[in-house]
Amino acid sequence: MNWIVLEDFEKNESSQYLLDSNKSAHVKNILGKKMGDSIKIILPSLSRGYSTILSFREDRILIDKPTFSERFHNLETTEYSDKMNLLSKVRLILPLPRPQTGKKILHLIGCFGVNQVVFLLPKSHNKQFLTSPSYKTNGIWNEIKTGMEQSGSFLIPKVQIVHLNLREYLEGSTVDCKIALDPSMKDSLYDLETFDVISQQDDIGIEVYFGSESGNSREDIDLLSKLCKCYSLGDTILRSEYAIANVLGILKSKGG
């Protein structure tokens, strides 16, 4: 936890924050902060900056009204000239993974600050996954928040679980820049120099499609080849979370 994510329930009438007991213990015991010290804070979806420790109250810490070093751009009025904004226009599409894998993916999207992840769940598949706390509102937020605390990203990614298969989703997508990944493809994503980010009026500029860990079927590959720009990450079959981390790192290095 390099950054402290501030939440509405911690805010008082003076715009100061009384951190919950877990955050307070981390600030005191792990970060070793004392009264008067500065800590790095995040206001989700808005900004990041700094605050000063005002007092210690039993198992809680009171911090001053934050000062901000950076604010999130108004997506409707600000041009996408800042490098952080490519990832804020990325949507990831993949089959709903096992809950333990899903937790790692949610952590990653919070860390990198992508716009959205969509988990595909055809009606006949893996319905038992939905009973996991990892896919409930609190579970999703806790994993995303952990990623934000790690990296300092203040964008809250949207998470959707849709009861569609790959074909149904692709046929309904209106995003122009679609990227699909499969080891059988000749072109490498590493070699791509630029990404075409669509107009600043669109929330999403790029959709990236990931197959299941068992690999894409021949039918899926044929479909993706028709509707997407297809690339390879090499001939190694990666776990879902490793593939996503790899792709997000590439996007970030090339303008994200």
N, C-alpha and C positions, 0 to 999 in steps of 0.2 A: 504494500500500500504506500506508493510514493506520493499520491495526491489524496486529499480528503474530499469525498463527494458530499456536498451539503444537501439536505433534504428539507422540504417545507415544514415538517413537524418539529424540526429543531430550531426554527426561527422564532425570535421574540418580537415584541412591538418596537424595539429599538433597532431592528434589523441586525441584531447580534444572533449568534447561534450557540445553543447549548448542545454539544456533541453527545451522541448516545454513548453508552458505556463501552461498547466494543471499540469505537473510534477513539474515545478518550484514552482507553488502555493502550492502544497502539501508539498514539501520539506521545504518551508519557513514557511507556516502557520500551518500545521498539525504536521510535525516532529520538527518544531522549530529550524531548522539548521541555522547557521551563517557562514560567510566567514571563511575559514580555517577548518571547521568541516568536518568529514568523513561521507560518506553515503554508504550504501550497494547497489551494482549494479549487474545487470545481463547482459551478452552478450548472447542473445538467441542462443541455439545449441552449444555454445562454452564454456562458463565459468561464474563464479560469483566471486565477490571480493569486492573491495572498491575503492572509489575515493574521492578526496578532493575538496571542493567548492573553486573556484578561485575568482569569482566575481558575483555580482548581476547586471543585465542589464535590467532595467525597469521591464518587466514581465518575464524575462528569467534568468536562472542561468547557468553559465559556470563552468564545472567541469574538473578536470585534467585527463590526460591519466590514465585509470584504472590500478590497480594492482590486480592480481588474486590469490585467495586462493585455487581455485579448478578448474580443467579443465575436460571437458567431455572426457571420454575415447574413443580412436579409436576403434570402434566396430569390426574392422577386425583383430586387433592385440592384444587387451587386454583381458586377461582372466576375466571371470565374478566372481571374488572373492569379489568385493565390494558389500555391501548390497543394494545400491541404484539401482543395475542393473537388479533386477528381474522385477520391474515395467517398466523399459525401454524396456522390451521384451514382454509386455502384450498388446494384442489387444482386445478391447471390441466390441461385436457385439450385436446390438439391433434394433428393429424397429424405424424408424424415429419418434421422439416424437413431441408433440406440441412445437412450437418455444420457449415458456417461459420455458418449461422443458428442451429443448435442450440447452438453454443458461446456465442453472445450470450445466448440464452435461459437457459442454465445459469448464466451470470454474473449475470443479473438475479435469478433465484430465490435465489441465494446472497446477493445484495445486499439484497433485500427480506425474506428469511427466510420464504418460504412453506413450507407443510408438504410439498407434493408436486407433481410434474409427471408426467403420464402421456402418453407419446407413442403414438399409435395407428398401427399398421402392419398393414393388411390383408395377408394372406399373399401376394397377387399383386403388391404394390407396393414399389418402391424398396428391395429387399433389399440392394442394393449399399451403401446408406448405413451398414449395420451393420458394414461392414469398416473404417470410419473410426476412427482412434484417439480421436476426440472422443466416441464412444459406448462406449468401453471404460471399465472401472472407474477407472483412473488419469486418463484424460482428463476424465471427468465430475467427479471430485473436484477436479482442478486448476482447472477453470472455476468451480465452486461456491466453492472456497476464495478465488479471486481476488475474487469478489463480496463474500464475507465480509470480506476484508481492506479492501475499499473502504468498507464501510458500518459495520462493527462488529457485524453480526448474528452470533449464535452458534448459530442453529438450522441444522442440516444438512438440507436438503430431501431427501426420498426421490425417486428417479428410477426410473420403470418404462417399459419398452417392451413393449406388449402387442399381440398379433397379432389385433386385432379391428377391425371398422369402427365407424363412429359409432353405427349402430343397435344393434349387438351390445353395445357398451359401455353405452349409455344404458339399454337394457333390463335390464342387470345391475346398474345403480347403485342403491344404497340411500340415497344422500344426498338429503335433503328439499329443500334450497335449491340449485336448479340455475339457472345464469345462462348464456344464450347471446347471442352478439353477431352482428349482421348490419346492414349499412347500410340495409336495407329496412325496419327496424323503426321504428315511430313514437315510442316512448318512448326517451328519452335516458338513458344510464347516469349522465351528469353530474347529472341532476335527482333521482336517487334519494337520499333523505335518510338512510335507515337500512338496515342489513342485518340480517336475522334470523339470528343465530348460534345454532345448535341446541345442545342440552344439553352441559354440560361433560364428560359421559361419552364423547362422540363425538370422535374425533380430527379428523374433517373436518366442518366446518359448511357450507361453500360449495364447489360445483364450478363452474368457469367454462369454457365451451366456446368454442374458437376454431376457425374454419374454415381451410381452406388459403388461400394467398395468391391463388389463382385465384378464390376466392369459394365460397360454399356453393351446392350445386345446389338446384333447386326442391324435390326430394325431401327433402334435408337440412333446408331451411327449414321444410317442413311437419312433419317429425318433431320438430324443436326447438321449434316453436310449441306442439305438443301436450304436451311433457314438461318444458319449461323456462320460466322467465321470460325474455323476449327483449327486448333493448335494442340501441340503436345508439350508436356513437361518432362519429356524423356521417356525411356522405356521401363522405368521403375514404377510399380503400382504402389501409390501412396495411400495411406489412411486418409479419410476425409479431412480431418483437422490439419494434417500435414500439407495436403494439397491446397487447402484454403489459405493457410499461412504463407505458403510459397507464392500463390497468385497475388495475395494482397501485398506481399513484399515487392513483387515485380511492379504492380500498379503504382505503389508508392514511390518506387525508385524512378519511374518513368513519368512522374507528374502527379502523384497523389498525395 
